[in-house]
Amino acid sequence: MTKHSKREREQRASETVRVKEIEAAWVASVPAPVASAFAESVAAARRRGPLPPPPDMEPGTRPNPPRPGHEPKPPKEERPRRGR
């Protein structure tokens, strides 16, 4: 567990209090229907929970596909060289 100095703990606590004040001021400045819709969407997201992890990729698949227009070039075909 990380130990923090007393000053740092006090600073974090004061930041938390300040964030709560800013959040309360923002909620008070938003019209009531918008605030209730926002609160409902937040509650729905919390009920939904975190997203499930993505399925495992097949072996040999690159984890980061190339951006559109930056696909790798196909390998060149070896053509027999003509002698002179």
N, CA, C and O of each residue as an XYZ file, in Angstrom:
336
protein
N       0.846     -1.171      0.000
C       0.000      0.000      0.000
C       0.896      1.240      0.000
O       1.915      1.273      0.690
N       0.522      2.235     -0.758
C       1.327      3.438     -0.874
C       1.053      4.366      0.298
O      -0.095      4.582      0.688
N       2.123      4.907      0.847
C       1.968      5.878      1.921
C       2.088      7.273      1.333
O       2.969      7.541      0.516
N       1.209      8.146      1.749
C       1.238      9.526      1.301
C       1.473     10.426      2.505
O       1.100     10.095      3.631
N       2.088     11.548      2.252
C       2.358     12.482      3.343
C       1.045     13.102      3.825
O       0.031     13.076      3.128
N       1.096     13.651      5.018
C      -0.093     14.282      5.596
C      -0.572     15.425      4.708
O      -1.774     15.596      4.506
N       0.371     16.210      4.176
C       0.027     17.337      3.304
C      -0.674     16.843      2.031
O      -1.641     17.447      1.567
N      -0.172     15.747      1.485
C      -0.779     15.212      0.262
C      -2.182     14.675      0.536
O      -3.083     14.865     -0.280
N      -2.378     14.006      1.673
C      -3.716     13.518      2.021
C      -4.683     14.677      2.210
O      -5.831     14.610      1.771
N      -4.216     15.751      2.869
C      -5.071     16.931      3.053
C      -5.403     17.576      1.707
O      -6.532     18.012      1.481
N      -4.412     17.632      0.819
C      -4.643     18.215     -0.505
C      -5.669     17.401     -1.278
O      -6.557     17.967     -1.916
N      -5.555     16.073     -1.227
C      -6.528     15.213     -1.914
C      -7.930     15.402     -1.331
O      -8.913     15.443     -2.071
N      -8.017     15.515     -0.024
C      -9.320     15.713      0.617
C      -9.919     17.055      0.201
O     -11.118     17.142     -0.063
N      -9.094     18.103      0.140
C      -9.615     19.408     -0.265
C     -10.026     19.400     -1.740
O     -10.998     20.057     -2.113
N      -9.290     18.657     -2.582
C      -9.676     18.541     -3.994
C     -11.021     17.837     -4.125
O     -11.858     18.223     -4.941
N     -11.220     16.803     -3.314
C     -12.485     16.073     -3.347
C     -13.645     16.989     -2.960
O     -14.699     16.975     -3.596
N     -13.438     17.781     -1.913
C     -14.480     18.715     -1.477
C     -14.768     19.728     -2.580
O     -15.927     20.040     -2.854
N     -13.719     20.239     -3.208
C     -13.892     21.241     -4.281
C     -14.633     20.641     -5.474
O     -15.481     21.305     -6.070
N     -14.324     19.403     -5.825
C     -15.014     18.749     -6.939
C     -16.499     18.590     -6.601
O     -17.357     18.807     -7.456
N     -16.797     18.216     -5.368
C     -18.205     18.092     -4.949
C     -18.919     19.438     -5.057
O     -20.073     19.492     -5.484
N     -18.244     20.526     -4.674
C     -18.846     21.862     -4.783
C     -19.109     22.219     -6.249
O     -20.179     22.729     -6.582
N     -18.146     21.956     -7.111
C     -18.315     22.258     -8.538
C     -19.449     21.432     -9.123
O     -20.261     21.941     -9.897
N     -19.506     20.155     -8.753
C     -20.567     19.290     -9.252
C     -21.938     19.778     -8.788
O     -22.886     19.792     -9.573
N     -22.052     20.178     -7.525
C     -23.324     20.681     -6.999
C     -23.729     21.967     -7.715
O     -24.905     22.161     -8.022
N     -22.753     22.856     -7.987
C     -23.058     24.097     -8.701
C     -23.515     23.795    -10.131
O     -24.425     24.444    -10.646
N     -22.882     22.813    -10.763
C     -23.272     22.457    -12.133
C     -24.686     21.893    -12.164
O     -25.485     22.257    -13.027
N     -24.999     20.997    -11.214
C     -26.337     20.406    -11.171
C     -27.377     21.498    -10.913
O     -28.473     21.446    -11.470
N     -27.046     22.486    -10.076
C     -27.984     23.568     -9.781
C     -28.189     24.471    -10.999
O     -29.261     25.056    -11.152
N     -27.177     24.593    -11.871
C     -27.297     25.478    -13.035
C     -28.025     24.827    -14.211
O     -28.461     25.519    -15.131
N     -28.155     23.511    -14.183
C     -28.803     22.793    -15.284
C     -30.319     22.797    -15.043
O     -30.761     22.648    -13.904
N     -31.121     22.969    -16.112
C     -32.575     22.901    -15.938
C     -33.014     21.553    -15.362
O     -32.370     20.532    -15.604
N     -34.090     21.552    -14.615
C     -34.550     20.349    -13.907
C     -34.791     19.154    -14.838
O     -34.349     18.052    -14.512
N     -35.477     19.321    -15.991
C     -35.690     18.139    -16.849
C     -34.373     17.537    -17.365
O     -34.230     16.318    -17.459
N     -33.427     18.404    -17.692
C     -32.136     17.916    -18.191
C     -31.383     17.202    -17.072
O     -30.769     16.160    -17.300
N     -31.430     17.761    -15.863
C     -30.741     17.142    -14.728
C     -31.342     15.784    -14.394
O     -30.612     14.839    -14.093
N     -32.668     15.681    -14.443
C     -33.287     14.388    -14.139
C     -32.981     13.366    -15.227
O     -32.770     12.191    -14.926
N     -32.954     13.800    -16.497
C     -32.603     12.878    -17.582
C     -31.158     12.408    -17.426
O     -30.858     11.234    -17.639
N     -30.268     13.323    -17.056
C     -28.864     12.961    -16.839
C     -28.734     11.976    -15.679
O     -28.012     10.984    -15.781
N     -29.430     12.248    -14.583
C     -29.370     11.357    -13.420
C     -29.897      9.972    -13.782
O     -29.349      8.961    -13.341
N     -30.956      9.926    -14.580
C     -31.508      8.636    -15.001
C     -30.527      7.874    -15.892
O     -30.384      6.658    -15.765
N     -29.847      8.596    -16.800
C     -28.885      7.908    -17.672
C     -27.697      7.390    -16.869
O     -27.167      6.320    -17.168
N     -27.275      8.139    -15.855
C     -26.176      7.680    -14.997
C     -26.614      6.449    -14.205
O     -25.851      5.492    -14.074
N     -27.834      6.468    -13.680
C     -28.335      5.324    -12.922
C     -28.448      4.091    -13.823
O     -28.132      2.980    -13.395
N     -28.899      4.282    -15.075
C     -29.001      3.155    -16.001
C     -27.620      2.581    -16.310
O     -27.456      1.363    -16.385
N     -26.635      3.446    -16.489
C     -25.274      2.974    -16.767
C     -24.709      2.208    -15.571
O     -24.013      1.209    -15.749
N     -25.001      2.664    -14.366
C     -24.513      1.953    -13.184
C     -25.204      0.610    -13.015
O     -24.578     -0.358    -12.584
N     -26.504      0.541    -13.353
C     -27.213     -0.737    -13.285
C     -26.654     -1.708    -14.319
O     -26.556     -2.908    -14.063
N     -26.287     -1.183    -15.488
C     -25.784     -2.024    -16.573
C     -24.444     -2.650    -16.197
O     -24.173     -3.794    -16.560
N     -23.624     -1.930    -15.492
C     -22.338     -2.459    -15.064
C     -21.276     -2.317    -16.141
O     -21.530     -1.731    -17.194
N     -20.091     -2.850    -15.883
C     -19.008     -2.725    -16.854
C     -19.249     -3.600    -18.088
O     -19.997     -4.577    -18.034
N     -18.616     -3.241    -19.176
C     -18.730     -4.018    -20.404
C     -17.992     -5.345    -20.236
O     -16.975     -5.405    -19.546
N     -18.499     -6.405    -20.863
C     -17.775     -7.681    -20.769
C     -16.476     -7.590    -21.564
O     -16.372     -6.787    -22.491
N     -15.494     -8.399    -21.210
C     -14.241     -8.342    -21.949
C     -14.454     -8.807    -23.386
O     -15.325     -9.638    -23.643
N     -13.673     -8.281    -24.322
C     -13.836     -8.711    -25.713
C     -13.433    -10.170    -25.860
O     -12.626    -10.668    -25.075
N     -13.980    -10.861    -26.849
C     -13.641    -12.277    -27.024
C     -12.170    -12.430    -27.411
O     -11.564    -11.531    -27.994
N     -11.618    -13.589    -27.070
C     -10.228    -13.859    -27.415
C     -10.075    -13.907    -28.931
O     -10.946    -14.403    -29.645
N      -8.956    -13.382    -29.402
C      -8.702    -13.380    -30.840
C      -8.086    -14.716    -31.236
O      -7.461    -15.395    -30.423
N      -8.276    -15.078    -32.502
C      -7.716    -16.323    -32.987
C      -6.196    -16.242    -32.977
O      -5.637    -15.155    -33.128
N      -5.520    -17.369    -32.802
C      -4.057    -17.344    -32.808
C      -3.525    -16.834    -34.146
O      -4.057    -17.164    -35.206
N      -2.490    -16.041    -34.081
C      -1.873    -15.521    -35.296
C      -2.483    -14.231    -35.787
O      -2.024    -13.684    -36.789
N      -3.513    -13.720    -35.109
C      -4.157    -12.481    -35.521
C      -3.398    -11.309    -34.913
O      -3.059    -11.327    -33.730
N      -3.133    -10.291    -35.729
C      -2.462     -9.108    -35.199
C      -3.427     -8.364    -34.286
O      -4.598     -8.211    -34.634
N      -2.970     -7.897    -33.130
C      -3.873     -7.235    -32.192
C      -4.341     -5.871    -32.659
O      -5.406     -5.414    -32.245
N      -3.570     -5.207    -33.513
C      -3.988     -3.887    -33.962
C      -4.044     -3.884    -35.493
O      -3.008     -3.820    -36.155
N      -5.245     -3.952    -36.045
C      -5.346     -3.969    -37.504
C      -4.862     -2.644    -38.085
O      -4.926     -1.615    -37.411
N      -4.379     -2.656    -39.328
C      -3.880     -1.415    -39.918
C      -5.005     -0.418    -40.156
O      -6.160     -0.800    -40.347
N      -4.657      0.857    -40.141
C      -5.647      1.893    -40.413
C      -6.080      1.797    -41.868
O      -5.319      1.306    -42.702
N      -7.277      2.253    -42.189
C      -7.705      2.227    -43.579
C      -6.742      3.025    -44.458
O      -6.371      4.152    -44.130
N      -6.350      2.432    -45.563
C      -5.416      3.078    -46.468
C      -3.967      2.783    -46.127
O      -3.074      3.199    -46.866
N      -3.701      2.080    -45.032
C      -2.333      1.772    -44.619
C      -2.116      0.264    -44.549
O      -1.284     -0.209    -43.773
N      -2.851     -0.485    -45.346
C      -2.715     -1.933    -45.332
C      -1.334     -2.321    -45.847
O      -0.760     -1.610    -46.672
N      -0.793     -3.449    -45.367
C       0.521     -3.861    -45.863
C       0.450     -4.272    -47.329
O      -0.574     -4.764    -47.803
N       1.551     -4.060    -48.033
C       1.596     -4.427    -49.446
C       1.636     -5.939    -49.572
O       2.246     -6.615    -48.743
N       0.988     -6.482    -50.604
C       1.074     -7.937    -50.801
C       2.499     -8.311    -51.221
O       3.202     -7.499    -51.823
N       2.917     -9.513    -50.913
C       4.278     -9.904    -51.293
C       4.428     -9.925    -52.814
O       3.500    -10.287    -53.536
N       5.598     -9.537    -53.280
C       5.856     -9.512    -54.717
C       5.993    -10.934    -55.239
O       6.534    -11.816    -54.573
N       5.486    -11.127    -56.450
C       5.643    -12.426    -57.078
C       7.015    -12.465    -57.729
O       7.429    -11.512    -58.389
N       7.705    -13.562    -57.541
C       9.013    -13.728    -58.151
C       8.817    -14.095    -59.612
O       8.268    -15.149    -59.933
N       9.268    -13.219    -60.486
C       9.211    -13.516    -61.916
C      10.582    -14.010    -62.356
O      11.605    -13.476    -61.925
N      10.605    -14.992    -63.182
C      11.914    -15.455    -63.659
C      12.587    -14.369    -64.483
O      11.948    -13.722    -65.313
N      13.879    -14.172    -64.251
C      14.618    -13.164    -64.986
C      15.015    -13.732    -66.343
O      15.419    -14.887    -66.477
N      14.884    -12.884    -67.318
C      15.291    -13.317    -68.652
C      16.757    -12.976    -68.859
O      17.199    -11.861    -68.582
N      17.468    -13.912    -69.329
C      18.880    -13.660    -69.619
C      19.039    -12.997    -70.984
O      18.140    -13.075    -71.821
N      20.145    -12.365    -71.205
C      20.362    -11.708    -72.510
C      21.085    -12.597    -73.462
O      21.347    -12.202    -74.598
